[in-house]
Amino acid sequence: MSTVLTSAADALGDVLHDGIVLAVGGFGLCGIPADLIDAVRASGVRDLTVVSNNMGVDGIGLGRLLETGQVRKVIASYVGENRLFAEQLLAGELEVEFSPQGTLAERLRAGGAGIPAFYTKTGVGTLVAEGKPHAVFDGIRYVQERGIVADVALVHAWRADTEGNLVYRYTARNFNPLVATAGIVTIAEAEQIVPRGTI
């Protein structure tokens, strides 16, 4: 069931709680749900595990949640341009799980498709694969990766209809469709809302 609301705070309403897994779409600052991120910050929830390609930049996007100490753990593919993220990681103040970018995308897709785990060659023989199950298929060694299911997923879309169908535009598509399917509850920040049956 889809609900159209005019406020990011209203949309997040009862779904935010301390300690949840929060998946967020975007790549750098492209296609991020900025208003929803600001509403998460304003809510004051803490001990979040944030799953996203990266944590934005200092003072913008997910970087704003690092400033307030609301994030306990990050699952991402790189530190990027966020100095505070790097500082908190190096100081041991933030738990970080790095996942190769394609693997992270597949983990989100798998979680959204109800696939609990899959095997990939990416990361075999590196720190990424340490402690994870391995298997050999056709003489090639693979590492097992777990699918990701988030309690709440936040995405940005170019257009949405009143039934919750989404259209993404150009490079702002990036991780958003994968994040959308990986959430138990998904909230979309849309630039345009069109009537039912339009999409």
C-alpha positions, -999 to +999 in steps of 0.1 A: +000+000+000+013+034-010+008+067+009+016+101-004+028+126+022+041+161+018+066+161+047+097+139+050+092+138+088+056+126+084+068+099+059+093+086+084+068+088+112+067+056+131+093+036+111+124+051+126+138+035+158+172+032+174+193+004+162+177-002+128+194-010+095+189+019+071+197+015+034+200+047+015+202+052-023+225+075-041+261+076-054+281+103-038+256+131-038+239+120-070+204+107-065+204+109-027+171+114-008+184+146+009+152+157+026+147+122+040+183+121+053+177+155+070+145+141+086+164+111+100+189+135+115+161+156+130+145+125+145+174+119+168+175+081+162+208+065+172+229+034+168+220+031+131+236+007+107+237+026+074+240+007+041+249+029+012+275+032-015+293+058+006+286+084+033+283+115+012+306+144+020+312+165+051+281+184+060+260+170+031+239+139+027+247+110+050+277+130+063+252+149+084+243+117+103+280+112+111+282+148+125+255+140+151+269+106+161+238+088+150+256+061+130+272+030+147+280+010+117+284+016+079+283-009+051+297+008+021+321+004-009+344+033-002+351+062+022+350+088-006+353+125+000+341+124+036+369+135+059+348+129+091+340+094+079+377+086+075+385+102+109+359+082+127+370+050+110+407+055+118+398+065+154+378+033+159+346+053+166+327+038+137+323+002+127+328-001+090+323-031+067+337-025+032+321-044+004+332-041-033+308-019-052+294-046-074+291-070-045+273-044-024+248-038-053+243-076-056+239-080-018+210-054-019+195-070-050+196-104-034+181-092-002+153-076-021+147-108-041+146-130-010+180-146-017+198-150+017+233-155+002+253-160-031+288-168-042+312-144-060+348-145-071+352-109-062+373-105-030+386-141-029+421-140-013+416-105+002+406-091+036+370-089+022+368-127+022+383-134+056+360-154+079+334-160+052+324-194+038+341-204+006+332-230-021+347-243-053+325-245-084+340-259-116+375-256-101+371-219-092+371-207-056+342-184-046+333-165-014+298-164+001+282-130+005+250-124+024+220-106+010+211-073+027+176-066+040+171-032+056+145-023+081+140+010+063+151+020+028+152+056+016+154+064-021+152+093-045+131+091-076+124+115-105+088+105-107+063+085-086+027+077-089+002+074-061+006+036-061+043+038-053+057+030-088+089+048-093+109+062-123+145+071-119+164+095-142+198+092-158+227+086-134+205+095-104+191+059-108+224+044-095+217+023-063+181+035-058+162+006-074+183-019-055+179-001-022+141+002-028+136-035-031+159-043-001+138-024+024+111-040+046+096-005+045+107+018+016+101+055+015+107+074-018+114+111-021+101+120-055+106+152-076+072+146-093+041+128-082+017+118-109-018+101-108-024+064-106-020+047-140+004+073-154+034+052-149 
